[in-house]
Amino acid sequence: MTAATLRRRGHVPLVLPLSAVGGIEADWPQADTVDVVAVTSANALRHAPTARLEPLIGLPCHCVGERTAAVARQAGFSHVDTANGYGQDMARRMAARYVSGTRVLYLCGRVRHGAFEEELAAAGLECTPVETYETVFPAPHTTTVQELCAGGPPDVALAYSTRGADALAALAERAEIAPLFAAMRVLCLSPAVAERLSGKGAWPILVSSTPDEAALLDLLDLLDSLP
């Protein structure tokens, strides 16, 4: 999807997956013990069994951003609240709306930040995480990267997550690959992603104004005007 968007905007994507997502089995609470659903990743919904979601679709569903909200609507949720892309802000938004003791089913991945759950707990909301997927980070073979860059090294790298940033930095540390990445710029989805790349290289780093792909890709239009 991202590659197609880049092509439409006149760019040449070099697709090098640094992560892979797969569904995992989870223990689900009874639907009648849940008051609210919360989702901080579209993947959590994509990998949730339909039979498990169906009893919940009449409940309020709080989503971290518009992409996740779109997947929630596709899954059947009709009462969808969309936050600004930050999990902690979504938690504060929920804390302002619900009373202490509200039971929140949190659809999430196995690896995640704890800030969202900590914010809910601080507000007295009872959060039950349900891990529906996990992300792994297989290291691409050096030859794969060299072949991908045969037509020229990348000008820009897009970093969407802190784990993705770590994988990019580790890849660039390889002696055979470092020269290919030396002159590129890195566009980061959030300050937290950019922070993971701090001190990892001499790359110029730009941070998206908001943590969504549309704003991240808009940065590409600014590159020609930057030194």
Residue frames as a rotation matrix with the C-alpha (Angstrom) as fourth column:
MET 1
0.567 0.824 0.000 0.00
0.824 -0.567 0.000 0.00
0.000 0.000 -1.000 0.00
THR 2
0.515 -0.453 -0.728 2.76
0.100 -0.812 0.575 2.46
-0.852 -0.369 -0.372 0.95
ALA 3
-0.561 -0.765 0.315 4.78
0.376 0.103 0.921 1.54
-0.737 0.636 0.230 -2.14
ALA 4
-0.146 0.598 0.788 1.77
0.982 -0.006 0.187 2.22
0.116 0.801 -0.587 -4.38
THR 5
0.806 0.438 -0.398 1.22
0.520 -0.845 0.123 5.58
-0.283 -0.306 -0.909 -2.70
LEU 6
0.071 -0.877 -0.475 4.85
0.072 -0.471 0.879 6.53
-0.995 -0.096 0.029 -3.24
ARG 7
-0.625 -0.278 0.729 4.65
0.693 0.232 0.682 5.62
-0.359 0.932 0.047 -6.93
ARG 8
0.348 0.843 0.411 1.53
0.927 -0.374 -0.018 7.78
0.139 0.387 -0.911 -7.35
ARG 9
0.848 -0.063 -0.526 3.45
0.175 -0.904 0.390 10.67
-0.501 -0.423 -0.755 -5.84
GLY 10
0.874 -0.465 -0.142 6.29
-0.312 -0.314 -0.897 10.23
0.372 0.828 -0.419 -8.33
HIS 11
0.168 -0.837 0.521 8.81
-0.946 0.012 0.325 8.45
-0.278 -0.547 -0.790 -6.13
VAL 12
0.161 -0.215 -0.963 10.64
-0.502 0.823 -0.267 5.15
0.850 0.527 0.024 -6.66
PRO 13
0.630 0.126 0.766 10.12
-0.771 0.215 0.599 2.85
-0.090 -0.968 0.233 -3.67
LEU 14
-0.350 -0.705 -0.616 12.82
-0.494 0.698 -0.518 0.37
0.796 0.123 -0.593 -2.71
VAL 15
0.603 0.742 0.292 10.88
-0.661 0.260 0.704 -2.16
0.446 -0.617 0.648 -0.66
LEU 16
-0.443 -0.763 -0.471 12.97
-0.157 0.583 -0.797 -3.79
0.883 -0.279 -0.378 2.08
PRO 17
0.650 0.758 0.059 10.75
-0.210 0.105 0.972 -5.29
0.730 -0.644 0.227 4.80
LEU 18
-0.523 -0.822 0.225 12.48
-0.426 0.023 -0.904 -5.15
0.738 -0.569 -0.363 8.19
SER 19
-0.703 0.352 0.618 9.57
-0.556 0.271 -0.786 -6.66
-0.444 -0.896 0.006 10.07
ALA 20
-0.649 0.577 -0.497 6.86
-0.119 0.568 0.815 -9.27
0.751 0.588 -0.300 9.67
VAL 21
-0.512 0.585 0.628 3.54
-0.851 -0.246 -0.465 -9.49
-0.118 -0.773 0.624 11.49
GLY 22
-0.631 0.325 -0.704 1.70
-0.060 0.885 0.462 -12.70
0.773 0.334 -0.538 12.35
GLY 23
0.269 0.843 0.466 -1.39
-0.685 -0.172 0.708 -13.56
0.677 -0.509 0.532 14.35
ILE 24
-0.853 -0.484 -0.195 -1.18
-0.178 0.622 -0.762 -15.38
0.490 -0.616 -0.617 17.69
GLU 25
0.003 0.862 -0.506 -3.73
0.516 0.433 0.739 -17.12
0.856 -0.263 -0.444 19.87
ALA 26
-0.757 -0.200 0.622 -5.03
-0.324 -0.712 -0.623 -15.15
0.568 -0.673 0.474 22.80
ASP 27
-0.585 0.606 -0.539 -7.21
0.811 0.451 -0.372 -15.59
0.017 -0.655 -0.755 25.87
TRP 28
-0.623 0.463 0.631 -10.32
-0.032 -0.821 0.571 -13.43
0.782 0.335 0.526 25.50
PRO 29
-0.917 0.392 0.073 -12.58
-0.101 -0.052 -0.994 -12.30
-0.386 -0.918 0.088 28.34
GLN 30
-0.304 0.901 0.309 -16.33
0.912 0.369 -0.177 -12.84
-0.274 0.228 -0.934 28.12
ALA 31
-0.521 0.110 0.846 -17.99
0.529 -0.737 0.421 -10.10
0.670 0.667 0.326 26.10
ASP 32
0.528 0.833 0.164 -20.35
0.358 -0.393 0.847 -9.25
0.770 -0.389 -0.505 28.95
THR 33
0.508 -0.434 -0.744 -17.36
0.784 -0.126 0.608 -8.33
-0.357 -0.892 0.276 31.14
VAL 34
-0.624 -0.734 0.267 -16.26
0.771 -0.522 0.366 -5.58
-0.129 0.434 0.891 28.74
ASP 35
0.291 0.706 -0.646 -17.53
0.509 -0.686 -0.520 -1.98
-0.810 -0.177 -0.559 28.63
VAL 36
0.741 -0.178 -0.648 -15.18
-0.511 -0.775 -0.371 -0.41
-0.436 0.606 -0.665 26.08
VAL 37
0.654 -0.585 0.481 -12.75
0.721 0.675 -0.159 -1.57
-0.231 0.451 0.862 23.38
ALA 38
0.651 -0.534 -0.540 -9.41
-0.452 -0.844 0.289 0.19
-0.609 0.056 -0.791 22.78
VAL 39
0.698 -0.425 0.576 -7.03
0.678 0.652 -0.341 -0.36
-0.230 0.628 0.743 19.86
THR 40
0.489 -0.603 -0.631 -3.61
-0.290 -0.794 0.534 1.20
-0.823 -0.078 -0.563 19.29
SER 41
-0.685 -0.700 -0.203 -2.71
-0.445 0.181 0.877 -0.75
-0.577 0.691 -0.435 16.13
ALA 42
0.172 0.745 -0.644 -4.70
-0.983 0.093 -0.156 -1.71
-0.056 0.661 0.749 13.05
ASN 43
-0.475 -0.432 -0.767 -2.86
-0.524 0.838 -0.148 -5.04
0.707 0.332 -0.625 13.07
ALA 44
-0.922 0.154 0.355 -4.54
-0.265 0.416 -0.870 -5.91
-0.282 -0.896 -0.343 16.37
LEU 45
0.059 0.996 -0.066 -7.91
-0.648 -0.012 -0.761 -5.82
-0.759 0.088 0.645 14.61
ARG 46
0.141 -0.044 -0.989 -6.70
-0.951 0.272 -0.148 -7.50
0.275 0.961 -0.003 11.43
HIS 47
-0.612 -0.499 -0.614 -5.50
-0.333 0.867 -0.371 -10.51
0.717 -0.023 -0.697 13.41
ALA 48
-0.686 0.471 0.555 -8.45
-0.571 0.124 -0.811 -10.71
-0.451 -0.873 0.184 15.78
PRO 49
-0.886 0.397 0.238 -10.84
0.461 0.807 0.368 -13.60
-0.046 0.436 -0.899 15.01
THR 50
-0.655 0.699 0.288 -14.15
-0.285 -0.581 0.762 -12.37
0.700 0.417 0.580 13.61
ALA 51
0.130 0.743 -0.657 -16.05
0.430 0.555 0.712 -14.60
0.893 -0.375 -0.247 16.01
ARG 52
-0.285 -0.311 -0.907 -14.36
0.958 -0.117 -0.261 -12.84
-0.025 -0.943 0.331 18.93
LEU 53
-0.989 -0.142 -0.026 -15.08
0.140 -0.987 0.077 -9.34
-0.037 0.073 0.997 17.60
GLU 54
-0.509 0.846 0.159 -18.74
0.232 -0.043 0.972 -9.86
0.829 0.532 -0.175 16.72
PRO 55
0.237 0.666 -0.708 -20.03
0.903 0.118 0.413 -9.80
0.358 -0.737 -0.573 20.33
LEU 56
-0.227 -0.471 -0.853 -18.10
0.797 -0.593 0.115 -6.54
-0.560 -0.653 0.510 20.90
ILE 57
-0.681 -0.228 0.696 -19.02
0.686 -0.532 0.497 -4.41
0.257 0.816 0.518 17.87
GLY 58
0.373 0.873 0.315 -21.88
0.609 -0.486 0.626 -2.68
0.700 -0.041 -0.713 19.67
LEU 59
0.498 -0.268 -0.824 -19.46
0.775 -0.289 0.562 -1.25
-0.389 -0.919 0.064 22.25
PRO 60
0.910 -0.316 -0.268 -17.57
-0.369 -0.912 -0.180 2.06
-0.187 0.263 -0.947 21.99
CYS 61
0.588 -0.766 0.261 -14.26
0.801 0.596 -0.053 1.47
-0.115 0.240 0.964 20.22
HIS 62
0.819 -0.387 -0.424 -11.42
-0.269 -0.911 0.312 3.91
-0.507 -0.141 -0.850 20.82
CYS 63
0.678 -0.567 0.467 -8.72
0.734 0.499 -0.460 3.95
0.028 0.655 0.755 18.14
VAL 64
0.043 -0.791 -0.610 -5.34
0.662 -0.435 0.610 5.63
-0.748 -0.430 0.505 18.23
GLY 65
-0.650 -0.292 -0.702 -5.63
-0.283 -0.764 0.580 7.13
-0.705 0.575 0.414 14.72
GLU 66
0.117 0.806 -0.580 -7.67
-0.870 -0.199 -0.452 7.24
-0.479 0.557 0.678 11.55
ARG 67
-0.372 -0.280 -0.885 -6.06
-0.752 0.649 0.111 4.21
0.543 0.707 -0.452 9.87
THR 68
-0.996 0.027 -0.080 -6.91
0.071 0.780 -0.622 2.05
0.046 -0.625 -0.779 12.87
ALA 69
-0.441 0.891 -0.111 -10.39
-0.363 -0.290 -0.886 3.58
-0.821 -0.351 0.451 13.03
ALA 70
-0.081 0.387 -0.918 -11.01
-0.996 -0.003 0.087 2.68
0.031 0.922 0.386 9.38
VAL 71
-0.704 -0.222 -0.674 -10.16
-0.267 0.963 -0.038 -0.97
0.658 0.153 -0.738 10.10
ALA 72
-0.907 0.417 0.052 -12.45
0.054 0.239 -0.969 -0.89
-0.417 -0.877 -0.240 13.15
ARG 73
-0.141 0.892 -0.428 -15.35
-0.761 -0.375 -0.530 0.31
-0.633 0.251 0.732 11.02
GLN 74
-0.227 -0.004 -0.974 -14.63
-0.833 0.519 0.192 -2.39
0.505 0.855 -0.121 8.47
ALA 75
-0.933 -0.174 -0.315 -14.78
0.007 0.867 -0.499 -4.93
0.360 -0.467 -0.807 11.31
GLY 76
-0.190 0.966 -0.174 -18.28
0.633 0.256 0.731 -3.71
0.751 0.029 -0.660 12.17
PHE 77
-0.421 0.013 -0.907 -17.76
0.829 -0.401 -0.390 -1.21
-0.369 -0.916 0.158 15.00
SER 78
0.146 0.575 0.805 -20.16
0.792 -0.556 0.253 1.71
0.593 0.601 -0.537 14.60
HIS 79
0.991 0.129 0.026 -19.26
0.082 -0.759 0.646 3.76
0.104 -0.638 -0.763 17.69
VAL 80
0.299 -0.954 0.040 -15.65
0.928 0.281 -0.243 4.63
0.221 0.110 0.969 16.85
ASP 81
0.960 -0.115 -0.255 -13.72
-0.012 -0.927 0.375 7.42
-0.279 -0.357 -0.892 18.54
THR 82
0.559 -0.775 0.293 -10.47
0.682 0.229 -0.695 8.48
0.472 0.589 0.656 16.85
ALA 83
0.635 -0.450 -0.627 -7.54
0.383 -0.522 0.762 10.00
-0.671 -0.724 -0.159 18.73
ASN 84
0.823 -0.315 -0.473 -4.64
-0.507 -0.782 -0.362 12.01
-0.256 0.537 -0.804 17.34
GLY 85
0.614 -0.584 -0.531 -2.22
-0.249 0.495 -0.832 9.13
0.749 0.643 0.159 16.83
TYR 86
-0.511 -0.810 0.288 -0.64
-0.526 0.029 -0.850 9.01
0.680 -0.586 -0.440 20.30
GLY 87
-0.183 0.430 -0.884 -1.54
0.433 0.843 0.321 6.21
0.883 -0.324 -0.341 22.69
GLN 88
-0.734 -0.133 -0.666 -1.05
0.678 -0.211 -0.705 8.27
-0.047 -0.968 0.245 25.85
ASP 89
-0.887 0.452 -0.097 -3.30
-0.458 -0.888 0.052 11.02
-0.062 0.090 0.994 24.53
MET 90
-0.286 0.805 -0.521 -5.93
-0.296 0.443 0.847 8.41
0.912 0.396 0.111 23.69
ALA 91
-0.374 0.093 -0.923 -5.74
0.756 0.607 -0.245 7.09
0.537 -0.789 -0.298 27.25
ARG 92
-0.914 0.025 -0.404 -6.24
0.248 -0.754 -0.608 10.59
-0.320 -0.656 0.684 28.66
ARG 93
-0.680 0.709 -0.185 -9.17
-0.624 -0.427 0.655 11.10
0.385 0.561 0.733 26.31
MET 94
-0.136 0.614 -0.778 -10.74
0.171 0.788 0.592 7.90
0.976 -0.052 -0.212 27.63
ALA 95
-0.630 -0.175 -0.757 -9.99
0.753 0.101 -0.650 8.80
0.190 -0.979 0.068 31.24
ALA 96
-0.953 0.281 -0.115 -11.91
-0.246 -0.937 -0.249 12.06
-0.177 -0.209 0.962 30.80
ARG 97
-0.415 0.828 -0.378 -14.92
-0.682 -0.007 0.732 10.20
0.603 0.561 0.567 29.44
TYR 98
0.213 0.493 -0.844 -15.29
0.058 0.856 0.514 7.12
0.975 -0.158 0.154 31.67
VAL 99
0.634 0.096 0.767 -15.64
-0.726 -0.269 0.633 6.61
0.267 -0.958 -0.101 35.39
SER 100
-0.483 -0.814 0.324 -13.26
-0.875 0.435 -0.214 4.62
0.033 -0.386 -0.922 37.54
GLY 101
-0.337 0.296 0.894 -13.87
-0.286 0.873 -0.396 0.89
-0.897 -0.389 -0.210 37.21
THR 102
0.618 0.503 -0.604 -14.80
-0.710 0.027 -0.704 0.99
-0.338 0.864 0.373 33.52
ARG 103
0.242 -0.474 0.846 -13.67
0.098 0.880 0.465 -2.28
-0.965 -0.029 0.259 31.95
VAL 104
0.450 -0.212 -0.867 -11.48
-0.820 -0.482 -0.308 -1.80
-0.353 0.850 -0.391 28.87
LEU 105
0.623 -0.315 0.716 -10.55
0.434 0.901 0.019 -4.60
-0.651 0.299 0.698 26.48
TYR 106
0.381 -0.619 -0.687 -7.28
-0.649 -0.708 0.277 -3.53
-0.658 0.340 -0.672 24.88
LEU 107
0.905 -0.102 0.413 -6.48
0.353 0.721 -0.596 -5.18
-0.237 0.685 0.689 21.52
CYS 108
0.601 -0.776 -0.193 -2.72
-0.724 -0.630 0.279 -5.04
-0.338 -0.028 -0.941 21.04
GLY 109
0.504 -0.565 -0.654 0.48
-0.325 0.577 -0.749 -6.74
0.800 0.590 0.107 19.97
ARG 110
0.709 -0.289 -0.644 2.77
0.632 0.665 0.398 -8.85
0.313 -0.689 0.654 22.09
VAL 111
-0.421 -0.858 -0.295 5.49
0.902 -0.429 -0.039 -6.19
-0.093 -0.282 0.955 21.99
ARG 112
0.371 0.603 0.706 4.19
0.571 -0.748 0.338 -2.73
0.732 0.278 -0.622 22.88
HIS 113
-0.667 -0.481 0.569 4.82
-0.103 -0.697 -0.710 0.35
0.738 -0.532 0.415 24.98
GLY 114
-0.463 0.484 -0.742 3.30
0.849 0.482 -0.216 0.25
0.253 -0.730 -0.634 28.45
ALA 115
-0.998 -0.031 -0.047 2.40
0.045 -0.943 -0.330 3.96
-0.034 -0.332 0.943 28.57
PHE 116
-0.439 0.898 -0.013 -1.18
-0.448 -0.207 0.870 3.48
0.779 0.388 0.493 27.36
GLU 117
0.163 0.495 -0.853 -1.98
0.459 0.728 0.510 0.85
0.873 -0.475 -0.108 29.98
GLU 118
-0.604 -0.465 -0.647 -0.25
0.787 -0.220 -0.577 2.89
0.126 -0.857 0.499 32.68
GLU 119
-0.921 0.307 0.239 -2.36
-0.286 -0.951 0.118 5.94
0.264 0.040 0.964 31.87
LEU 120
-0.031 0.960 -0.278 -5.57
-0.263 0.261 0.929 3.91
0.964 0.102 0.245 32.06
ALA 121
0.001 -0.028 -1.000 -4.55
0.780 0.625 -0.017 2.36
0.625 -0.780 0.022 35.37
ALA 122
-0.892 -0.404 -0.205 -3.74
0.445 -0.699 -0.560 5.78
0.083 -0.590 0.803 36.80
ALA 123
-0.677 0.713 0.184 -7.29
-0.609 -0.683 0.403 6.90
0.413 0.161 0.896 35.90
GLY 124
-0.513 0.461 0.724 -8.81
-0.575 0.441 -0.689 3.85
-0.637 -0.770 0.039 37.57
LEU 125
0.422 0.627 -0.655 -9.89
-0.906 0.303 -0.294 2.14
0.015 0.718 0.696 34.37
GLU 126
0.196 -0.292 0.936 -9.58
-0.326 0.881 0.343 -1.65
-0.925 -0.372 0.077 34.39
CYS 127
0.255 -0.221 -0.941 -7.57
-0.965 -0.118 -0.234 -2.66
-0.059 0.968 -0.243 31.31
THR 128
0.410 -0.117 0.904 -7.43
-0.052 0.987 0.152 -6.22
-0.910 -0.109 0.399 29.99
PRO 129
-0.165 -0.521 -0.838 -4.85
-0.894 -0.280 0.351 -6.56
-0.417 0.807 -0.419 27.19
VAL 130
0.636 0.303 0.710 -5.58
0.062 0.897 -0.438 -9.14
-0.769 0.323 0.552 24.49
GLU 131
-0.264 -0.857 -0.443 -2.50
-0.569 -0.233 0.789 -9.81
-0.779 0.460 -0.426 22.34
THR 132
0.714 0.654 0.250 -3.64
-0.147 0.490 -0.859 -10.79
-0.685 0.577 0.446 18.84
TYR 133
0.897 -0.436 0.074 -0.36
0.167 0.179 -0.970 -10.50
0.409 0.882 0.233 16.92
GLU 134
0.521 -0.808 -0.275 3.38
0.288 -0.137 0.948 -10.34
-0.804 -0.573 0.161 17.24
THR 135
0.926 -0.300 -0.231 6.02
-0.357 -0.490 -0.796 -8.58
0.125 0.819 -0.560 15.19
VAL 136
0.538 -0.817 0.209 9.36
0.550 0.528 0.647 -10.16
-0.639 -0.233 0.733 14.36
PHE 137
0.737 -0.374 -0.563 12.36
-0.550 -0.816 -0.177 -8.46
-0.393 0.440 -0.807 12.81
PRO 138
0.662 -0.512 0.548 14.23
0.597 0.802 0.029 -10.83
-0.454 0.307 0.836 10.49
ALA 139
0.120 -0.715 -0.688 17.55
-0.241 -0.694 0.679 -9.39
-0.963 0.084 -0.256 9.36
PRO 140
0.953 0.215 -0.212 17.77
-0.244 0.134 -0.961 -9.12
-0.179 0.967 0.180 5.55
HIS 141
0.437 -0.834 0.336 20.78
0.779 0.538 0.321 -10.74
-0.449 0.122 0.885 3.93
THR 142
-0.099 -0.581 -0.808 23.48
0.006 -0.812 0.584 -8.29
-0.995 0.053 0.084 2.86
THR 143
-0.891 -0.238 0.387 23.22
0.348 0.189 0.918 -9.50
-0.292 0.953 -0.085 -0.73
THR 144
-0.004 0.973 0.232 19.51
1.000 0.012 -0.029 -8.73
-0.031 0.231 -0.972 -0.74
VAL 145
0.540 0.161 -0.826 20.18
0.353 -0.934 0.049 -5.12
-0.764 -0.318 -0.562 0.24
GLN 146
-0.475 -0.806 -0.353 22.98
-0.070 -0.365 0.928 -4.74
-0.877 0.465 0.117 -2.31
GLU 147
-0.735 0.263 0.625 20.78
0.675 0.377 0.634 -6.09
-0.069 0.888 -0.455 -5.10
LEU 148
0.344 0.920 -0.189 17.94
0.904 -0.379 -0.198 -3.79
-0.254 -0.103 -0.962 -4.09
CYS 149
0.565 -0.201 -0.800 20.27
0.015 -0.967 0.253 -0.80
-0.825 -0.155 -0.544 -4.32
ALA 150
-0.132 -0.674 0.727 21.86
0.783 0.379 0.494 -1.87
-0.608 0.634 0.478 -7.61
GLY 151
0.246 0.311 0.918 20.18
0.874 -0.480 -0.071 1.03
0.419 0.820 -0.390 -9.43
GLY 152
-0.286 -0.388 0.876 21.45
-0.058 -0.906 -0.420 3.53
0.956 -0.171 0.237 -6.87
PRO 153
-0.820 -0.065 -0.569 21.42
0.537 0.260 -0.803 3.97
0.201 -0.963 -0.178 -3.10
PRO 154
0.209 0.973 -0.092 18.29
0.940 -0.174 0.295 5.25
0.271 -0.149 -0.951 -1.35
ASP 155
-0.435 -0.257 0.863 17.83
0.145 -0.966 -0.215 8.98
0.889 0.032 0.457 -0.87
VAL 156
-0.248 0.499 0.830 15.33
-0.894 -0.449 0.003 8.58
0.374 -0.741 0.558 1.96
ALA 157
-0.770 0.152 -0.619 14.33
0.304 0.941 -0.147 5.96
0.561 -0.301 -0.771 4.53
LEU 158
0.016 0.855 0.518 10.92
-0.585 -0.412 0.698 5.91
0.811 -0.315 0.494 6.24
ALA 159
-0.870 -0.320 -0.375 10.93
0.130 0.586 -0.800 4.87
0.476 -0.744 -0.468 9.91
TYR 160
-0.051 0.988 0.145 7.51
-0.221 -0.153 0.963 4.04
0.974 0.017 0.226 11.32
SER 161
0.910 0.392 -0.132 8.31
-0.005 0.330 0.944 2.51
0.414 -0.859 0.302 14.70
THR 162
0.496 -0.754 0.431 11.00
-0.843 -0.298 0.448 2.41
-0.209 -0.586 -0.783 17.36
ARG 163
0.331 -0.359 0.873 11.69
0.021 0.927 0.374 -1.26
-0.943 -0.105 0.314 16.63
GLY 164
0.816 -0.008 0.577 11.88
0.574 0.118 -0.810 -0.46
-0.062 0.993 0.101 12.91
ALA 165
0.803 -0.557 0.213 14.34
-0.505 -0.825 -0.253 2.33
0.316 0.096 -0.944 13.67
ASP 166
0.331 -0.682 0.652 16.47
-0.618 0.365 0.696 -0.10
-0.713 -0.633 -0.301 15.66
ALA 167
0.499 -0.090 0.862 16.43
0.475 0.861 -0.185 -2.57
-0.725 0.501 0.472 12.75
LEU 168
0.931 -0.148 0.332 17.43
0.221 -0.496 -0.840 0.17
0.289 0.856 -0.429 10.30
ALA 169
0.608 -0.735 0.301 20.33
-0.794 -0.565 0.224 1.26
0.005 -0.376 -0.927 12.50
ALA 170
0.287 -0.491 0.823 21.55
-0.258 0.788 0.560 -2.31
-0.923 -0.373 0.099 12.93
LEU 171
0.725 0.029 0.689 21.42
0.598 0.469 -0.649 -2.86
-0.342 0.882 0.323 9.18
ALA 172
0.902 -0.341 0.265 23.42
-0.103 -0.765 -0.636 0.30
0.420 0.546 -0.725 8.50
GLU 173
0.557 -0.727 0.402 26.16
-0.675 -0.114 0.729 -0.86
-0.485 -0.677 -0.554 10.86
ARG 174
0.619 -0.342 0.707 27.18
0.472 0.881 0.013 -3.63
-0.627 0.325 0.707 8.46
ALA 175
-0.228 -0.847 -0.480 30.39
0.023 -0.498 0.867 -2.64
-0.973 0.187 0.133 6.70
GLU 176
-0.779 -0.086 0.620 29.10
0.578 0.284 0.765 -3.75
-0.242 0.955 -0.171 3.28
ILE 177
0.094 0.943 0.320 25.87
0.969 -0.160 0.187 -1.76
0.228 0.293 -0.929 3.63
ALA 178
0.133 -0.042 -0.990 26.96
0.665 -0.737 0.121 1.40
-0.735 -0.674 -0.070 5.44
PRO 179
-0.833 -0.486 -0.265 28.20
0.161 -0.671 0.724 3.17
-0.530 0.560 0.637 2.24
LEU 180
-0.649 0.651 0.393 24.84
0.605 0.128 0.786 2.56
0.461 0.748 -0.477 0.55
PHE 181
0.383 0.865 -0.323 22.98
0.870 -0.221 0.441 4.32
0.311 -0.450 -0.837 3.36
ALA 182
-0.410 -0.703 -0.582 25.51
0.886 -0.457 -0.072 7.04
-0.215 -0.545 0.810 4.12
ALA 183
-0.989 -0.090 0.115 23.89
0.125 -0.929 0.348 9.89
0.076 0.358 0.931 2.15
MET 184
-0.314 0.948 0.058 20.21
0.541 0.129 0.831 9.22
0.780 0.293 -0.553 2.84
ARG 185
-0.674 0.275 0.685 17.82
-0.642 -0.677 -0.360 11.16
0.365 -0.683 0.633 5.04
VAL 186
-0.785 0.436 -0.441 15.46
0.542 0.828 -0.146 9.49
0.301 -0.354 -0.886 7.49
LEU 187
-0.433 0.755 0.492 11.84
-0.579 -0.652 0.490 10.53
0.691 -0.073 0.719 7.93
CYS 188
-0.947 0.003 -0.320 10.40
0.242 0.659 -0.712 9.44
0.209 -0.752 -0.625 11.28
LEU 189
-0.169 0.985 0.020 6.77
0.528 0.074 0.846 9.00
0.832 0.154 -0.533 12.25
SER 190
0.878 0.478 0.009 7.22
0.220 -0.421 0.880 10.45
0.424 -0.771 -0.475 15.74
PRO 191
0.395 -0.754 0.525 9.80
-0.809 -0.556 -0.191 11.98
0.435 -0.349 -0.830 18.10
ALA 192
0.523 -0.180 0.833 10.08
-0.557 0.668 0.494 8.62
-0.645 -0.722 0.249 19.88
VAL 193
0.870 -0.213 0.444 11.14
0.452 0.702 -0.550 6.96
-0.194 0.679 0.708 16.61
ALA 194
0.675 -0.629 0.385 13.64
-0.096 -0.593 -0.799 9.72
0.731 0.503 -0.461 15.89
GLU 195
0.528 -0.460 0.714 15.10
-0.848 -0.248 0.468 9.40
-0.038 -0.853 -0.521 19.37
ARG 196
0.756 -0.221 0.616 16.01
0.038 0.954 0.296 5.76
-0.653 -0.201 0.730 18.70
LEU 197
0.682 -0.504 0.531 18.18
0.684 0.183 -0.706 6.91
0.259 0.844 0.469 15.77
SER 198
0.891 -0.354 0.284 19.91
-0.407 -0.900 0.155 9.66
0.201 -0.254 -0.946 17.72
GLY 199
0.225 -0.921 0.319 23.63
-0.848 -0.023 0.529 9.09
-0.480 -0.390 -0.786 17.62
LYS 200
0.420 -0.002 0.907 23.28
0.135 0.989 -0.060 6.03
-0.897 0.148 0.416 15.39
GLY 201
-0.021 -0.424 0.905 24.59
0.984 0.150 0.092 7.76
-0.175 0.893 0.414 12.27
ALA 202
-0.788 -0.343 -0.511 25.09
0.271 -0.939 0.212 11.06
-0.553 0.029 0.833 10.51
TRP 203
-0.490 0.651 0.580 21.71
0.819 0.117 0.562 10.94
0.298 0.750 -0.590 8.81
PRO 204
-0.882 0.399 0.251 19.63
-0.432 -0.898 -0.088 14.13
0.190 -0.187 0.964 8.70
ILE 205
-0.723 0.652 -0.227 16.39
0.690 0.698 -0.191 13.25
0.034 -0.295 -0.955 10.50
LEU 206
-0.734 0.610 0.297 12.99
-0.511 -0.785 0.351 14.84
0.447 0.106 0.888 9.99
VAL 207
-0.883 0.469 -0.023 9.95
0.330 0.585 -0.740 14.11
-0.333 -0.662 -0.672 12.17
SER 208
-0.468 0.805 0.364 6.37
0.603 -0.010 0.798 14.01
0.646 0.593 -0.481 10.96
SER 209
-0.692 0.256 0.675 4.13
-0.465 -0.873 -0.146 16.81
0.552 -0.415 0.723 12.29
THR 210
0.230 0.746 0.625 1.57
-0.954 0.301 -0.008 14.19
-0.194 -0.594 0.780 13.34
PRO 211
-0.594 -0.581 0.557 2.04
-0.529 0.803 0.273 10.42
-0.606 -0.133 -0.784 13.77
ASP 212
0.491 0.722 0.487 0.28
0.022 0.549 -0.836 9.27
-0.871 0.421 0.254 10.61
GLU 213
-0.107 -0.618 0.779 1.52
0.774 0.440 0.455 8.17
-0.624 0.652 0.431 7.20
ALA 214
0.620 0.394 0.679 -0.05
0.755 -0.536 -0.378 11.05
0.216 0.747 -0.629 5.27
ALA 215
0.956 -0.290 -0.040 1.92
-0.253 -0.889 0.382 13.60
-0.146 -0.355 -0.923 7.29
LEU 216
0.256 -0.904 0.342 5.07
0.102 0.377 0.921 11.48
-0.961 -0.201 0.188 7.06
LEU 217
-0.005 -0.231 0.973 4.89
0.944 0.319 0.081 11.30
-0.329 0.919 0.217 3.27
ASP 218
0.915 0.333 0.230 4.17
0.387 -0.885 -0.258 15.03
0.118 0.325 -0.938 3.07
LEU 219
0.550 -0.789 -0.273 7.72
-0.101 -0.388 0.916 15.51
-0.829 -0.477 -0.293 4.35
LEU 220
-0.044 -0.564 0.824 8.95
0.802 0.471 0.366 14.13
-0.595 0.678 0.432 1.03
ASP 221
0.568 0.344 0.748 7.60
0.765 -0.555 -0.325 17.22
0.303 0.757 -0.579 -0.70
LEU 222
0.978 -0.195 -0.069 9.75
-0.138 -0.864 0.484 19.42
-0.154 -0.464 -0.872 1.53
LEU 223
0.501 -0.848 0.173 13.06
0.567 0.473 0.674 17.70
-0.653 -0.240 0.718 0.88
ASP 224
0.193 -0.436 0.879 13.92
0.932 -0.197 -0.303 19.64
0.306 0.878 0.369 -2.27
SER 225
0.619 0.100 0.779 13.64
0.042 -0.995 0.094 22.91
0.785 -0.026 -0.620 -0.35
LEU 226
0.956 -0.281 0.085 15.91
-0.090 -0.004 0.996 21.76
-0.279 -0.960 -0.029 2.47
PRO 227
0.316 -0.917 -0.244 19.70
-0.947 -0.291 -0.135 22.01
0.053 0.273 -0.960 2.49
